[in-house]
């Protein structure tokens, strides 16, 4: 969480929540919130739109990412087929 710089590849492909010994955890939400609060740079790749990120992770996380990120669109085709 506290690395100087962090890259998250393909945001949105992981489960939103996990259960560990009966506790429900939201690792990506916790990670993004921590990095936002500590003003740590994070590089994120995703096929999700900003609206979809807000729907998947909640509006608060979507707003934090809108405030602190610059979107760099890749317009070339997918290599996945």
Backbone as a printed PyTorch tensor [residue, N CA C, xyz], in Angstrom:
tensor([[[  0.8040,  -1.2100,   0.0000],
         [  0.0000,   0.0000,   0.0000],
         [  0.8430,   1.2680,   0.0000]],

        [[  1.9810,   1.2190,   0.6610],
         [  2.7410,   2.4480,   0.8500],
         [  3.9820,   2.5490,  -0.0380]],

        [[  4.0400,   1.7850,  -1.1140],
         [  5.1560,   1.8920,  -2.0490],
         [  5.1710,   3.2960,  -2.6600]],

        [[  6.3470,   3.7360,  -3.0510],
         [  6.4910,   5.0830,  -3.6030],
         [  5.6120,   5.2890,  -4.8310]],

        [[  5.5520,   4.2890,  -5.6900],
         [  4.6780,   4.3200,  -6.8600],
         [  4.1350,   2.9120,  -7.0620]],

        [[  2.8920,   2.8080,  -7.5120],
         [  2.2400,   1.5130,  -7.6610],
         [  1.4980,   1.4780,  -8.9850]],

        [[  1.5350,   0.3330,  -9.6630],
         [  0.7670,   0.1280, -10.8880],
         [ -0.2430,  -0.9890, -10.6530]],

        [[ -1.4840,  -0.7320, -11.0060],
         [ -2.5550,  -1.7280, -10.9330],
         [ -2.9660,  -2.0200, -12.3670]],

        [[ -2.7580,  -3.2490, -12.7980],
         [ -3.0580,  -3.6380, -14.1760],
         [ -4.4420,  -4.2800, -14.2570]],

        [[ -5.2280,  -3.8390, -15.2080],
         [ -6.5280,  -4.4230, -15.5230],
         [ -7.5230,  -4.3340, -14.3650]],

        [[ -7.6490,  -3.1380, -13.8110],
         [ -8.6100,  -2.8840, -12.7410],
         [ -9.9980,  -3.3160, -13.1920]],

        [[-10.6810,  -4.0450, -12.3410],
         [-12.0380,  -4.4770, -12.6500],
         [-12.1470,  -5.9530, -12.9480]],

        [[-11.0160,  -6.6430, -13.0350],
         [-11.0640,  -8.0760, -13.2980],
         [-11.0110,  -8.8970, -12.0150]],

        [[-10.7020,  -8.2510, -10.9040],
         [-10.6080,  -8.9440,  -9.6200],
         [-11.9610,  -8.9140,  -8.9190]],

        [[-12.1890,  -9.8090,  -7.9670],
         [-13.4260,  -9.7270,  -7.1890],
         [-13.4620,  -8.4320,  -6.3860]],

        [[-14.6250,  -7.8100,  -6.2990],
         [-14.7540,  -6.5500,  -5.5540],
         [-14.5450,  -6.7870,  -4.0680]],

        [[-15.0660,  -7.9000,  -3.5820],
         [-14.9370,  -8.2330,  -2.1660],
         [-14.4270,  -9.6620,  -2.0230]],

        [[-13.7110,  -9.9010,  -0.9320],
         [-13.3000, -11.2510,  -0.5820],
         [-13.6710, -11.4910,   0.8770]],

        [[-13.8680, -12.7330,   1.2090],
         [-14.1910, -13.0890,   2.5890],
         [-13.0320, -13.8810,   3.1590]],

        [[-12.5450, -13.4330,   4.3050],
         [-11.4330, -14.0940,   4.9660],
         [-11.8190, -14.3230,   6.4190]],

        [[-11.9810, -15.5820,   6.7870],
         [-12.3810, -15.9460,   8.1490],
         [-13.6390, -15.1960,   8.5840]],

        [[-14.6050, -15.0830,   7.6750],
         [-15.8690, -14.4380,   7.9990],
         [-15.8760, -12.9310,   7.8550]],

        [[-14.7240, -12.3320,   7.6110],
         [-14.6410, -10.8800,   7.4260],
         [-14.6990, -10.5480,   5.9460]],

        [[-15.5590,  -9.6220,   5.5760],
         [-15.6650,  -9.1790,   4.1860],
         [-14.6810,  -8.0410,   3.9770]],

        [[-13.7710,  -8.2220,   3.0170],
         [-12.7490,  -7.2190,   2.7250],
         [-12.9340,  -6.6870,   1.3130]],

        [[-12.5610,  -5.4310,   1.1090],
         [-12.5960,  -4.7920,  -0.2130],
         [-11.1870,  -4.2590,  -0.5060]],

        [[-10.2770,  -5.1340,  -0.9430],
         [ -8.8700,  -4.7390,  -1.0490],
         [ -8.5990,  -3.5680,  -1.9940]],

        [[ -9.2470,  -3.5320,  -3.1390],
         [ -8.9740,  -2.4330,  -4.0840],
         [ -9.4920,  -1.1130,  -3.5330]],

        [[-10.6700,  -1.1290,  -2.9340],
         [-11.2100,   0.0960,  -2.3400],
         [-10.2850,   0.5830,  -1.2290]],

        [[ -9.8290,  -0.3130,  -0.3900],
         [ -8.9170,   0.0540,   0.6990],
         [ -7.5960,   0.5940,   0.1480]],

        [[ -7.0880,  -0.0470,  -0.8980],
         [ -5.8170,   0.3650,  -1.4990],
         [ -5.9200,   1.7560,  -2.1180]],

        [[ -6.9550,   1.9860,  -2.9100],
         [ -7.1260,   3.2900,  -3.5610],
         [ -7.3680,   4.3740,  -2.5160]],

        [[ -8.1570,   4.0790,  -1.4940],
         [ -8.4160,   5.0580,  -0.4310],
         [ -7.1300,   5.4210,   0.3050]],

        [[ -6.3300,   4.4310,   0.6380],
         [ -5.0650,   4.6660,   1.3440],
         [ -4.1420,   5.5430,   0.5040]],

        [[ -4.0000,   5.1950,  -0.7630],
         [ -3.0850,   5.9370,  -1.6330],
         [ -3.5900,   7.3580,  -1.8650]],

        [[ -4.9060,   7.5380,  -1.9380],
         [ -5.4990,   8.8700,  -2.0710],
         [ -5.1870,   9.7070,  -0.8340]],

        [[ -5.4300,   9.1490,   0.3330],
         [ -5.2160,   9.8790,   1.5850],
         [ -3.7530,  10.2470,   1.8050]],

        [[ -2.8410,   9.4210,   1.2980],
         [ -1.4070,   9.6710,   1.4690],
         [ -0.7660,  10.3070,   0.2320]],

        [[ -1.5850,  10.6710,  -0.7480],
         [ -1.1490,  11.3390,  -1.9750],
         [ -0.0040,  10.5890,  -2.6500]],

        [[ -0.1770,   9.2770,  -2.8060],
         [  0.8270,   8.4360,  -3.4500],
         [  0.4280,   8.1830,  -4.9010]],

        [[  1.3690,   8.2960,  -5.8340],
         [  1.0400,   8.1040,  -7.2480],
         [  0.7120,   6.6440,  -7.5710]],

        [[ -0.3250,   6.4800,  -8.3780],
         [ -0.7770,   5.1520,  -8.7730],
         [ -1.1040,   5.1730, -10.2580]],

        [[ -0.5980,   4.1940, -10.9830],
         [ -0.8970,   4.0300, -12.4010],
         [ -1.8990,   2.8890, -12.5090]],

        [[ -2.9870,   3.1270, -13.2150],
         [ -4.0470,   2.1170, -13.3250],
         [ -4.3710,   1.8980, -14.7970]],

        [[ -4.4360,   0.6300, -15.1970],
         [ -4.9730,   0.3000, -16.5130],
         [ -6.2990,  -0.4120, -16.2930]],

        [[ -7.2370,  -0.1860, -17.2100],
         [ -8.5490,  -0.8090, -17.0830],
         [ -9.3040,  -0.6980, -18.3910]],

        [[-10.1820,  -1.6370, -18.6160],
         [-11.1160,  -1.5320, -19.7320],
         [-12.4240,  -0.8870, -19.2890]],

        [[-12.5240,  -0.5330, -18.0020],
         [-13.7260,   0.1110, -17.4770],
         [-13.7110,   1.6020, -17.7670]],

        [[-14.8770,   2.1480, -18.0050],
         [-15.0250,   3.5960, -18.1350],
         [-15.0470,   4.1980, -16.7330]],

        [[-14.8480,   5.5070, -16.6030],
         [-14.9760,   6.1270, -15.2800],
         [-16.3300,   5.8470, -14.6240]],

        [[-17.4040,   5.8640, -15.4050],
         [-18.7410,   5.5660, -14.8720],
         [-18.8070,   4.1370, -14.3430]],

        [[-18.2490,   3.1860, -15.0790],
         [-18.2550,   1.7900, -14.6380],
         [-17.4360,   1.6070, -13.3620]],

        [[-16.3200,   2.3210, -13.2440],
         [-15.5120,   2.2450, -12.0210],
         [-16.3300,   2.7200, -10.8300]],

        [[-17.0810,   3.8080, -10.9980],
         [-17.9410,   4.3080,  -9.9180],
         [-19.0170,   3.2950,  -9.5490]],

        [[-19.5500,   2.5840, -10.5370],
         [-20.5840,   1.5830, -10.2760],
         [-20.0160,   0.3500,  -9.5780]],

        [[-18.8260,  -0.0780,  -9.9740],
         [-18.2280,  -1.2860,  -9.4090],
         [-17.6640,  -1.0410,  -8.0140]],

        [[-16.9630,   0.0610,  -7.8260],
         [-16.2340,   0.2940,  -6.5720],
         [-16.9170,   1.2980,  -5.6530]],

        [[-17.8740,   1.9840,  -6.0560],
         [-18.7270,   2.9640,  -5.3840],
         [-18.3470,   4.3720,  -5.8210]],

        [[-19.3040,   5.2710,  -5.6670],
         [-19.1510,   6.6470,  -6.1690],
         [-17.9750,   7.3690,  -5.5150]],

        [[-17.7180,   7.1010,  -4.2370],
         [-16.6210,   7.7800,  -3.5370],
         [-15.2760,   7.4610,  -4.1910]],

        [[-15.0420,   6.2000,  -4.5160],
         [-13.7840,   5.8090,  -5.1690],
         [-13.7290,   6.4060,  -6.5690]],

        [[-14.8480,   6.3690,  -7.2890],
         [-14.8970,   6.9860,  -8.6090],
         [-14.5560,   8.4630,  -8.5630]],

        [[-15.0950,   9.1800,  -7.5850],
         [-14.8170,  10.6090,  -7.4320],
         [-13.3460,  10.8580,  -7.0930]],

        [[-12.7750,  10.0200,  -6.2380],
         [-11.3590,  10.1860,  -5.8860],
         [-10.4700,   9.9690,  -7.0970]],

        [[-10.8130,   8.9900,  -7.8990],
         [-10.0040,   8.7510,  -9.1030],
         [-10.1800,   9.8850, -10.1130]],

        [[-11.3930,  10.3940, -10.2690],
         [-11.6160,  11.5200, -11.1800],
         [-10.8100,  12.7400, -10.7450]],

        [[-10.7230,  12.9370,  -9.4310],
         [ -9.9970,  14.0930,  -8.8930],
         [ -8.4910,  13.9860,  -9.1030]],

        [[ -7.9520,  12.7900,  -9.0340],
         [ -6.4960,  12.6380,  -8.9680],
         [ -5.8590,  11.9690, -10.1730]],

        [[ -6.6410,  11.5970, -11.1710],
         [ -6.0450,  10.8800, -12.3050],
         [ -6.1950,  11.6510, -13.6000]],

        [[ -5.3460,  11.2810, -14.5100],
         [ -5.4510,  11.7700, -15.8760],
         [ -5.6910,  10.5600, -16.7580]],

        [[ -6.7630,  10.5800, -17.5290],
         [ -7.1030,   9.4500, -18.3890],
         [ -6.3310,   9.5680, -19.6890]],

        [[ -5.6520,   8.4980, -20.0340],
         [ -4.9290,   8.4070, -21.3070],
         [ -5.5760,   7.2940, -22.1030]],

        [[ -6.4520,   7.6280, -23.0570],
         [ -7.1550,   6.5840, -23.8030],
         [ -6.2390,   5.9020, -24.8300]],

        [[ -6.4070,   4.6040, -24.9430],
         [ -5.7350,   3.8340, -25.9760],
         [ -6.7990,   3.4510, -26.9840]],

        [[ -6.6480,   3.9260, -28.1840],
         [ -7.6900,   3.7590, -29.1960],
         [ -7.4190,   2.6210, -30.1720]],

        [[ -6.2620,   1.9790, -30.0380],
         [ -5.9730,   0.8580, -30.9320],
         [ -6.7740,  -0.3590, -30.5280]],

        [[ -6.8610,  -1.3420, -31.4300],
         [ -7.6590,  -2.5430, -31.1980],
         [ -7.0750,  -3.4460, -30.1340]],

        [[ -7.8940,  -4.3710, -29.7020],
         [ -7.4910,  -5.3290, -28.6800],
         [ -6.7170,  -6.4770, -29.3090]],

        [[ -5.7220,  -6.9610, -28.5850],
         [ -4.9700,  -8.1260, -29.0330],
         [ -5.6180,  -9.4180, -28.5550]],

        [[ -6.6820,  -9.3110, -27.7900],
         [ -7.3400, -10.4900, -27.2280],
         [ -8.3160, -11.1310, -28.2090]],

        [[ -8.5940, -10.4440, -29.2930],
         [ -9.4430, -11.0750, -30.2960],
         [-10.7220, -10.4690, -30.5470]]])
